[in-house]
Structures are given as C-alpha cells and as structure tokens.
Amino acid sequence: MVSKDQGIGGAILVVCVAVALVYLVALFGYQQLIQPWLNIGSTADVRFWLIAVPVFVAFVAILFIGAWIGWTMATTPPPKPIEEITTEIEDKKEEPKAEEPMKTTEAAPNEDKTVPKKKK
C-alpha cells in the first residue's frame, strides 16, 4: 500500500511524462503524424506556438516570483539592530532573579494532615 504522498508523486510523474511525450510529438512529428489528420496550419506556425506558449508561461512565472519576493521585502519590517539585541541580552543576565517565597510545609489549621493511601 502506498502512502498518500507517494500516490500524488506517482500521479505527477505520469502526468509530466504524458505531457512531455505529447509536446515532443507535436513539436517534431507534427508534419508526419498530426497534419494529415488535422490541417490546423503550417508546420512553422504550429512549432512557433509550441515554443512561444511555454516560454511565455515560464517568463510570467519568473516575473511573478520576483514580484512576490519584492512584495515580501517591502512589507516586512526591518529587524532590530544587533547592538540593541546584545544590550537586551546583557541586561537580562545582569538582572537578579526574583526570589521565590519560601514554601512552608505546615498545614493550615483546618486542613487534614493525613496523606491518602495510593490504590493498587
């Protein structure tokens, strides 16, 4: 039995291989295999669009990633200066710890001093 992630990975693999095969057949085998059945246009027109569309998509994806990085940088507040961080750390080390109040073992007058037995 495969896990969910392995199943998704296998599906992605199959889809990518199928798209690659269809793309290669359309790009290099159009004139011999596809054009006799579907006379869409000249071989040069089809090859142009088969190359232009993926290049356009990749170019827009790269621009989108760049825009996302720029937006993230523009909206993220600047970090504290290192000097301020080091002085905060030093101040914490120098501060004496507040002493805890002493715990008394005496019971209050109205409390039962017997310890309950543990059940086995």
DRENFI-631928 format. One record per residue: x, y, z of N, C-alpha, C, O, CB in turn; residue in three letters. Coordinates in Angstrom, 3 decimals. Glycine has a CB too. Layout:
residues N
<<X, Y, Z>, <X, Y, Z>, <X, Y, Z>, <X, Y, Z>, <X, Y, Z>, ALA> ...
END
This chain:
residues 120
<<0.849, -1.167, 0.000>, <0.000, 0.000, 0.000>, <0.895, 1.230, 0.000>, <1.830, 1.320, 0.796>, <-0.966, -0.002, 1.218>, MET> <<0.621, 2.157, -0.867>, <1.418, 3.378, -0.932>, <0.754, 4.460, -0.101>, <-0.463, 4.475, 0.084>, <1.597, 3.847, -2.392>, VAL> <<1.586, 5.367, 0.396>, <1.044, 6.468, 1.173>, <0.424, 7.506, 0.235>, <0.574, 7.433, -0.984>, <2.143, 7.110, 2.052>, SER> <<-0.264, 8.459, 0.824>, <-0.921, 9.498, 0.036>, <0.108, 10.310, -0.752>, <-0.108, 10.620, -1.924>, <-1.748, 10.424, 0.949>, LYS> <<1.217, 10.650, -0.115>, <2.264, 11.427, -0.786>, <2.872, 10.658, -1.957>, <3.145, 11.235, -3.009>, <3.361, 11.805, 0.210>, ASP> <<3.079, 9.365, -1.773>, <3.627, 8.554, -2.852>, <2.651, 8.457, -4.014>, <3.067, 8.467, -5.172>, <3.979, 7.161, -2.345>, GLN> <<1.368, 8.363, -3.724>, <0.356, 8.326, -4.774>, <0.309, 9.622, -5.564>, <0.219, 9.608, -6.792>, <-1.003, 8.042, -4.178>, GLY> <<0.371, 10.746, -4.851>, <0.381, 12.045, -5.523>, <1.648, 12.192, -6.358>, <1.601, 12.702, -7.477>, <0.277, 13.196, -4.496>, ILE> <<2.767, 11.750, -5.822>, <4.019, 11.810, -6.570>, <3.972, 10.971, -7.832>, <4.459, 11.395, -8.880>, <5.164, 11.356, -5.701>, GLY> <<3.389, 9.779, -7.742>, <3.252, 8.927, -8.920>, <2.340, 9.549, -9.974>, <2.610, 9.458, -11.171>, <2.717, 7.565, -8.518>, GLY> <<1.257, 10.181, -9.518>, <0.345, 10.847, -10.455>, <1.036, 12.012, -11.156>, <0.872, 12.203, -12.361>, <-0.911, 11.345, -9.720>, ALA> <<1.802, 12.782, -10.406>, <2.538, 13.900, -11.001>, <3.534, 13.372, -12.033>, <3.672, 13.945, -13.114>, <3.274, 14.724, -9.904>, ILE> <<4.223, 12.288, -11.705>, <5.184, 11.686, -12.631>, <4.499, 11.267, -13.931>, <4.991, 11.574, -15.017>, <5.871, 10.473, -11.980>, LEU> <<3.376, 10.574, -13.828>, <2.668, 10.102, -15.021>, <2.186, 11.271, -15.877>, <2.324, 11.236, -17.100>, <1.478, 9.219, -14.621>, VAL> <<1.625, 12.302, -15.251>, <1.132, 13.458, -15.994>, <2.278, 14.182, -16.695>, <2.150, 14.559, -17.859>, <0.391, 14.420, -15.057>, VAL> <<3.394, 14.379, -15.998>, <4.538, 15.074, -16.599>, <5.115, 14.304, -17.787>, <5.450, 14.905, -18.807>, <5.627, 15.296, -15.550>, CYS> <<5.233, 12.987, -17.665>, <5.751, 12.180, -18.771>, <4.785, 12.232, -19.955>, <5.220, 12.333, -21.102>, <5.978, 10.713, -18.320>, VAL> <<3.482, 12.164, -19.688>, <2.491, 12.219, -20.772>, <2.534, 13.572, -21.487>, <2.501, 13.623, -22.716>, <1.074, 11.960, -20.219>, ALA> <<2.608, 14.654, -20.732>, <2.678, 15.990, -21.347>, <3.961, 16.132, -22.150>, <3.944, 16.709, -23.238>, <2.600, 17.099, -20.269>, VAL> <<5.071, 15.617, -21.637>, <6.340, 15.699, -22.376>, <6.260, 14.921, -23.688>, <6.742, 15.395, -24.717>, <7.502, 15.161, -21.515>, ALA> <<5.661, 13.741, -23.662>, <5.538, 12.954, -24.892>, <4.637, 13.636, -25.921>, <4.962, 13.673, -27.107>, <4.995, 11.566, -24.572>, LEU> <<3.509, 14.173, -25.468>, <2.612, 14.882, -26.381>, <3.301, 16.106, -26.955>, <3.152, 16.406, -28.139>, <1.315, 15.290, -25.664>, VAL> <<4.050, 16.810, -26.131>, <4.764, 18.004, -26.594>, <5.818, 17.633, -27.645>, <5.928, 18.296, -28.676>, <5.433, 18.730, -25.399>, TYR> <<6.580, 16.588, -27.388>, <7.610, 16.175, -28.348>, <7.000, 15.715, -29.669>, <7.518, 16.038, -30.738>, <8.463, 15.055, -27.757>, LEU> <<5.917, 14.973, -29.599>, <5.256, 14.523, -30.830>, <4.705, 15.724, -31.592>, <4.822, 15.786, -32.816>, <4.117, 13.516, -30.509>, VAL> <<4.108, 16.672, -30.884>, <3.545, 17.841, -31.552>, <4.633, 18.722, -32.155>, <4.438, 19.315, -33.216>, <2.705, 18.651, -30.575>, ALA> <<5.781, 18.810, -31.480>, <6.844, 19.689, -31.964>, <7.614, 19.080, -33.133>, <7.880, 19.755, -34.127>, <7.803, 20.009, -30.834>, LEU> <<7.969, 17.801, -33.011>, <8.832, 17.195, -34.024>, <8.105, 16.280, -35.003>, <8.619, 16.014, -36.089>, <9.910, 16.424, -33.354>, PHE> <<6.927, 15.795, -34.640>, <6.237, 14.873, -35.517>, <4.965, 15.433, -36.104>, <4.146, 14.683, -36.635>, <5.932, 13.632, -34.788>, GLY> <<4.781, 16.738, -36.019>, <3.535, 17.350, -36.492>, <3.317, 17.111, -37.978>, <2.226, 16.728, -38.399>, <3.541, 18.846, -36.207>, TYR> <<4.352, 17.337, -38.768>, <4.196, 17.249, -40.217>, <3.865, 15.824, -40.659>, <3.073, 15.641, -41.584>, <5.467, 17.729, -40.914>, GLN> <<4.455, 14.811, -40.017>, <4.237, 13.436, -40.430>, <3.021, 12.802, -39.758>, <2.308, 12.029, -40.396>, <5.463, 12.619, -40.134>, GLN> <<2.768, 13.108, -38.495>, <1.748, 12.389, -37.734>, <0.426, 13.137, -37.598>, <-0.637, 12.531, -37.733>, <2.273, 12.081, -36.376>, LEU> <<0.470, 14.430, -37.335>, <-0.745, 15.155, -36.992>, <-1.340, 15.902, -38.186>, <-2.558, 15.900, -38.363>, <-0.460, 16.127, -35.875>, ILE> <<-0.512, 16.532, -38.998>, <-1.021, 17.373, -40.080>, <-1.902, 16.625, -41.081>, <-2.881, 17.199, -41.557>, <0.129, 17.997, -40.807>, GLN> <<-1.601, 15.378, -41.419>, <-2.506, 14.693, -42.360>, <-3.935, 14.565, -41.822>, <-4.881, 14.592, -42.609>, <-1.962, 13.306, -42.682>, PRO> <<-4.118, 14.425, -40.498>, <-5.455, 14.286, -39.925>, <-6.075, 15.635, -39.589>, <-7.240, 15.886, -39.900>, <-5.401, 13.424, -38.679>, TRP> <<-5.294, 16.501, -38.953>, <-5.780, 17.823, -38.563>, <-4.973, 18.878, -39.308>, <-3.813, 19.123, -38.974>, <-5.678, 18.032, -37.017>, LEU> <<-5.553, 19.477, -40.273>, <-4.844, 20.502, -41.026>, <-5.109, 21.858, -40.371>, <-5.898, 22.667, -40.859>, <-5.286, 20.505, -42.527>, ASN> <<-4.413, 22.080, -39.236>, <-4.606, 23.298, -38.446>, <-3.876, 24.471, -39.090>, <-4.431, 25.567, -39.180>, <-4.113, 23.091, -37.000>, ILE> <<-2.683, 24.266, -39.523>, <-1.890, 25.334, -40.099>, <-0.571, 24.781, -40.579>, <-0.349, 23.571, -40.579>, <-1.668, 26.460, -39.091>, GLY> <<0.295, 25.675, -40.984>, <1.596, 25.208, -41.464>, <2.431, 24.702, -40.291>, <2.168, 25.020, -39.131>, <2.344, 26.339, -42.215>, SER> <<3.432, 23.914, -40.623>, <4.319, 23.364, -39.601>, <5.030, 24.471, -38.850>, <5.208, 24.373, -37.636>, <5.338, 22.416, -40.226>, THR> <<5.437, 25.516, -39.540>, <6.143, 26.618, -38.889>, <5.243, 27.326, -37.880>, <5.704, 27.702, -36.802>, <6.650, 27.618, -39.935>, ALA> <<3.957, 27.513, -38.215>, <3.036, 28.173, -37.284>, <2.853, 27.356, -36.006>, <2.882, 27.897, -34.901>, <1.676, 28.401, -37.954>, ASP> <<2.668, 26.060, -36.171>, <2.449, 25.195, -35.013>, <3.695, 25.145, -34.148>, <3.593, 25.218, -32.924>, <2.052, 23.781, -35.458>, VAL> <<4.861, 25.021, -34.748>, <6.104, 24.976, -33.976>, <6.335, 26.293, -33.243>, <6.815, 26.298, -32.110>, <7.297, 24.665, -34.892>, ARG> <<5.997, 27.400, -33.880>, <6.155, 28.694, -33.210>, <5.320, 28.731, -31.931>, <5.827, 29.106, -30.874>, <5.745, 29.853, -34.155>, PHE> <<4.051, 28.345, -32.016>, <3.193, 28.402, -30.847>, <3.561, 27.355, -29.801>, <3.375, 27.577, -28.605>, <1.758, 28.225, -31.259>, TRP> <<4.083, 26.215, -30.248>, <4.516, 25.197, -29.282>, <5.725, 25.658, -28.477>, <5.933, 25.203, -27.353>, <4.845, 23.892, -30.002>, LEU> <<6.507, 26.542, -29.035>, <7.657, 27.070, -28.305>, <7.270, 28.359, -27.575>, <7.693, 28.576, -26.439>, <8.843, 27.326, -29.269>, ILE> <<6.476, 29.207, -28.214>, <6.149, 30.507, -27.647>, <5.314, 30.403, -26.373>, <5.552, 31.150, -25.424>, <5.414, 31.335, -28.666>, ALA> <<4.357, 29.507, -26.333>, <3.468, 29.418, -25.172>, <4.226, 28.978, -23.903>, <4.080, 29.640, -22.875>, <2.322, 28.435, -25.466>, VAL> <<5.026, 27.897, -23.922>, <5.756, 27.541, -22.695>, <6.778, 28.602, -22.278>, <6.978, 28.830, -21.086>, <6.463, 26.212, -22.887>, PRO> <<7.422, 29.249, -23.248>, <8.374, 30.315, -22.900>, <7.636, 31.468, -22.231>, <8.116, 32.018, -21.240>, <9.132, 30.818, -24.161>, VAL> <<6.476, 31.837, -22.763>, <5.679, 32.903, -22.164>, <5.253, 32.542, -20.743>, <5.362, 33.365, -19.834>, <4.449, 33.193, -23.024>, PHE> <<4.772, 31.324, -20.551>, <4.332, 30.887, -19.223>, <5.507, 30.906, -18.240>, <5.358, 31.368, -17.109>, <3.712, 29.468, -19.295>, VAL> <<6.667, 30.408, -18.662>, <7.840, 30.405, -17.782>, <8.275, 31.829, -17.457>, <8.634, 32.117, -16.315>, <9.002, 29.632, -18.431>, ALA> <<8.248, 32.717, -18.434>, <8.649, 34.104, -18.226>, <7.711, 34.792, -17.232>, <8.169, 35.500, -16.335>, <8.663, 34.867, -19.564>, PHE> <<6.427, 34.589, -17.386>, <5.463, 35.194, -16.463>, <5.611, 34.596, -15.064>, <5.467, 35.311, -14.072>, <4.019, 34.996, -16.980>, VAL> <<5.895, 33.304, -14.970>, <6.093, 32.669, -13.662>, <7.309, 33.254, -12.957>, <7.262, 33.501, -11.752>, <6.255, 31.145, -13.816>, ALA> <<8.385, 33.477, -13.683>, <9.588, 34.075, -13.088>, <9.300, 35.504, -12.640>, <9.742, 35.911, -11.565>, <10.766, 34.057, -14.094>, ILE> <<8.571, 36.266, -13.439>, <8.204, 37.623, -13.042>, <7.302, 37.612, -11.809>, <7.440, 38.467, -10.934>, <7.505, 38.346, -14.198>, LEU> <<6.382, 36.651, -11.732>, <5.516, 36.535, -10.564>, <6.332, 36.244, -9.309>, <6.086, 36.837, -8.259>, <4.468, 35.437, -10.783>, PHE> <<7.302, 35.333, -9.409>, <8.149, 35.021, -8.251>, <8.939, 36.258, -7.832>, <9.055, 36.545, -6.641>, <9.115, 33.848, -8.575>, ILE> <<9.480, 36.990, -8.802>, <10.202, 38.219, -8.481>, <9.307, 39.252, -7.828>, <9.729, 39.920, -6.885>, <10.822, 38.801, -9.728>, GLY> <<8.076, 39.400, -8.308>, <7.142, 40.340, -7.706>, <6.786, 39.920, -6.282>, <6.658, 40.767, -5.398>, <5.876, 40.450, -8.557>, ALA> <<6.627, 38.624, -6.060>, <6.319, 38.120, -4.722>, <7.471, 38.403, -3.753>, <7.241, 38.814, -2.615>, <6.025, 36.608, -4.775>, TRP> <<8.696, 38.184, -4.200>, <9.861, 38.477, -3.353>, <9.916, 39.966, -3.044>, <10.178, 40.350, -1.904>, <11.175, 38.021, -4.041>, ILE> <<9.673, 40.812, -4.045>, <9.684, 42.251, -3.816>, <8.600, 42.685, -2.854>, <8.846, 43.526, -1.989>, <9.527, 42.985, -5.116>, GLY> <<7.404, 42.130, -2.986>, <6.310, 42.476, -2.082>, <6.635, 42.045, -0.656>, <6.363, 42.774, 0.298>, <4.997, 41.826, -2.549>, TRP> <<7.217, 40.861, -0.516>, <7.580, 40.369, 0.813>, <8.633, 41.262, 1.450>, <8.542, 41.584, 2.635>, <8.092, 38.926, 0.733>, THR> <<9.623, 41.659, 0.677>, <10.662, 42.543, 1.209>, <10.102, 43.916, 1.561>, <10.523, 44.521, 2.547>, <11.798, 42.690, 0.200>, MET> <<9.156, 44.413, 0.766>, <8.599, 45.738, 1.010>, <7.683, 45.771, 2.227>, <7.575, 46.807, 2.883>, <7.844, 46.208, -0.207>, ALA> <<7.027, 44.671, 2.539>, <6.062, 44.657, 3.642>, <6.612, 44.078, 4.934>, <5.911, 44.089, 5.946>, <4.855, 43.883, 3.241>, THR> <<7.827, 43.579, 4.941>, <8.418, 43.009, 6.150>, <9.121, 44.115, 6.925>, <9.916, 44.853, 6.343>, <9.410, 41.858, 5.803>, THR> <<8.851, 44.250, 8.220>, <9.524, 45.298, 8.993>, <11.010, 44.971, 9.148>, <11.393, 43.802, 9.161>, <8.861, 45.463, 10.383>, PRO> <<11.843, 46.006, 9.266>, <13.283, 45.756, 9.410>, <13.579, 45.124, 10.770>, <12.854, 45.360, 11.737>, <14.085, 47.073, 9.243>, PRO> <<14.636, 44.326, 10.845>, <14.982, 43.703, 12.129>, <15.609, 44.725, 13.079>, <16.023, 45.807, 12.663>, <15.949, 42.518, 11.911>, PRO> <<15.669, 44.359, 14.364>, <16.312, 45.215, 15.348>, <17.815, 45.263, 15.065>, <18.384, 44.290, 14.571>, <16.033, 44.706, 16.791>, LYS> <<18.457, 46.391, 15.377>, <19.920, 46.434, 15.229>, <20.586, 45.458, 16.195>, <20.052, 45.179, 17.269>, <20.451, 47.867, 15.471>, PRO> <<21.725, 44.953, 15.821>, <22.439, 43.958, 16.638>, <22.815, 44.536, 17.994>, <22.767, 43.831, 19.002>, <23.702, 43.465, 15.912>, ILE> <<23.189, 45.815, 18.030>, <23.576, 46.436, 19.296>, <22.424, 46.395, 20.302>, <22.640, 46.144, 21.487>, <24.026, 47.888, 19.065>, GLU> <<21.201, 46.643, 19.828>, <20.038, 46.629, 20.713>, <19.780, 45.224, 21.244>, <19.431, 45.055, 22.412>, <18.797, 47.155, 19.979>, GLU> <<19.948, 44.226, 20.402>, <19.728, 42.846, 20.828>, <20.770, 42.432, 21.867>, <20.430, 41.801, 22.868>, <19.772, 41.895, 19.617>, ILE> <<22.038, 42.785, 21.633>, <23.086, 42.402, 22.587>, <22.906, 43.105, 23.919>, <23.159, 42.502, 24.962>, <24.466, 42.718, 22.020>, THR> <<22.472, 44.378, 23.919>, <22.257, 45.055, 25.207>, <21.085, 44.430, 25.955>, <21.125, 44.340, 27.182>, <22.004, 46.564, 24.994>, THR> <<20.042, 43.995, 25.250>, <18.927, 43.319, 25.910>, <19.390, 42.021, 26.553>, <18.989, 41.706, 27.673>, <17.797, 43.039, 24.911>, GLU> <<20.230, 41.268, 25.856>, <20.731, 40.004, 26.404>, <21.590, 40.266, 27.632>, <21.479, 39.556, 28.632>, <21.540, 39.229, 25.341>, ILE> <<22.447, 41.283, 27.564>, <23.306, 41.606, 28.708>, <22.483, 42.082, 29.896>, <22.794, 41.746, 31.039>, <24.331, 42.675, 28.323>, GLU> <<21.430, 42.864, 29.639>, <20.571, 43.336, 30.726>, <19.878, 42.176, 31.418>, <19.725, 42.184, 32.639>, <19.532, 44.324, 30.197>, ASP> <<19.462, 41.190, 30.660>, <18.798, 40.035, 31.257>, <19.760, 39.239, 32.132>, <19.357, 38.694, 33.160>, <18.212, 39.137, 30.168>, LYS> <<21.014, 39.170, 31.736>, <21.996, 38.424, 32.530>, <22.304, 39.145, 33.831>, <22.530, 38.500, 34.854>, <23.285, 38.212, 31.730>, LYS> <<22.318, 40.468, 33.808>, <22.689, 41.246, 34.986>, <21.564, 41.367, 36.002>, <21.837, 41.561, 37.186>, <23.132, 42.614, 34.571>, GLU> <<20.314, 41.258, 35.581>, <19.194, 41.400, 36.500>, <19.181, 40.237, 37.486>, <19.263, 39.076, 37.083>, <17.862, 41.472, 35.729>, GLU> <<19.077, 40.550, 38.791>, <18.983, 39.453, 39.763>, <17.602, 38.815, 39.654>, <16.595, 39.480, 39.412>, <19.245, 39.963, 41.222>, PRO> <<17.599, 37.537, 39.837>, <16.334, 36.819, 39.764>, <15.511, 37.100, 41.017>, <16.038, 37.156, 42.128>, <16.573, 35.301, 39.597>, LYS> <<14.241, 37.269, 40.815>, <13.350, 37.491, 41.951>, <13.293, 36.208, 42.770>, <13.106, 35.112, 42.242>, <11.918, 37.924, 41.480>, ALA> <<13.461, 36.383, 44.081>, <13.460, 35.209, 44.946>, <12.041, 34.703, 45.122>, <11.092, 35.472, 45.272>, <14.094, 35.531, 46.312>, GLU> <<11.931, 33.399, 45.100>, <10.630, 32.785, 45.296>, <10.294, 32.810, 46.788>, <11.176, 32.661, 47.634>, <10.610, 31.329, 44.741>, GLU> <<9.028, 32.999, 47.098>, <8.667, 32.963, 48.524>, <8.906, 31.567, 49.081>, <8.735, 30.559, 48.396>, <7.183, 33.381, 48.735>, PRO> <<9.303, 31.544, 50.330>, <9.607, 30.255, 50.955>, <8.326, 29.455, 51.143>, <7.300, 29.975, 51.582>, <10.322, 30.455, 52.311>, MET> <<8.414, 28.219, 50.809>, <7.263, 27.343, 50.958>, <7.278, 26.736, 52.349>, <8.308, 26.265, 52.831>, <7.258, 26.241, 49.877>, LYS> <<6.148, 26.756, 52.964>, <6.057, 26.151, 54.294>, <5.445, 24.774, 54.160>, <4.595, 24.525, 53.305>, <5.222, 27.034, 55.266>, THR> <<5.883, 23.919, 54.999>, <5.356, 22.559, 54.969>, <4.249, 22.372, 55.988>, <3.644, 21.303, 56.068>, <6.464, 21.556, 55.221>, THR> <<3.983, 23.410, 56.767>, <2.932, 23.293, 57.765>, <1.575, 23.388, 57.074>, <1.399, 24.143, 56.118>, <3.078, 24.387, 58.856>, GLU> <<0.638, 22.625, 57.568>, <-0.712, 22.639, 57.012>, <-1.528, 23.713, 57.706>, <-1.260, 24.085, 58.849>, <-1.391, 21.256, 57.158>, ALA> <<-2.487, 24.181, 57.018>, <-3.395, 25.158, 57.604>, <-4.183, 24.485, 58.725>, <-4.325, 23.262, 58.726>, <-4.352, 25.752, 56.527>, ALA> <<-4.687, 25.245, 59.658>, <-5.362, 24.622, 60.810>, <-6.582, 23.801, 60.420>, <-6.896, 22.824, 61.101>, <-5.779, 25.683, 61.794>, PRO> <<-7.262, 24.155, 59.373>, <-8.464, 23.385, 59.047>, <-8.201, 22.317, 57.983>, <-9.147, 21.673, 57.527>, <-9.564, 24.321, 58.571>, ASN> <<-6.951, 22.110, 57.576>, <-6.637, 21.078, 56.593>, <-6.377, 19.749, 57.280>, <-5.888, 19.715, 58.409>, <-5.424, 21.486, 55.750>, GLU> <<-6.698, 18.667, 56.610>, <-6.449, 17.328, 57.136>, <-4.997, 16.968, 56.881>, <-4.535, 17.068, 55.745>, <-7.402, 16.280, 56.492>, ASP> <<-4.274, 16.557, 57.893>, <-2.860, 16.245, 57.773>, <-2.592, 14.820, 57.335>, <-1.432, 14.452, 57.152>, <-2.183, 16.496, 59.067>, LYS> <<-3.590, 14.027, 57.165>, <-3.363, 12.645, 56.750>, <-3.156, 12.586, 55.233>, <-3.774, 13.323, 54.464>, <-4.553, 11.741, 57.177>, THR> <<-2.283, 11.699, 54.850>, <-1.990, 11.510, 53.430>, <-2.857, 10.373, 52.913>, <-2.875, 9.302, 53.520>, <-0.469, 11.212, 53.193>, VAL> <<-3.590, 10.572, 51.793>, <-4.419, 9.469, 51.292>, <-3.555, 8.326, 50.793>, <-2.466, 8.534, 50.260>, <-5.343, 9.954, 50.169>, PRO> <<-4.061, 7.116, 50.977>, <-3.322, 5.940, 50.531>, <-3.483, 5.766, 49.029>, <-4.538, 6.063, 48.468>, <-3.800, 4.678, 51.275>, LYS> <<-2.425, 5.280, 48.382>, <-2.468, 5.013, 46.951>, <-3.173, 3.697, 46.705>, <-2.976, 2.719, 47.426>, <-1.053, 4.991, 46.347>, LYS> <<-4.007, 3.692, 45.662>, <-4.691, 2.457, 45.304>, <-3.812, 1.636, 44.397>, <-3.115, 2.162, 43.530>, <-6.036, 2.744, 44.632>, LYS> <<-3.854, 0.343, 44.609>, <-3.038, -0.561, 43.788>, <-3.809, -1.028, 42.605>, <-3.291, -1.796, 41.794>, <-2.557, -1.753, 44.589>, LYS> 
END
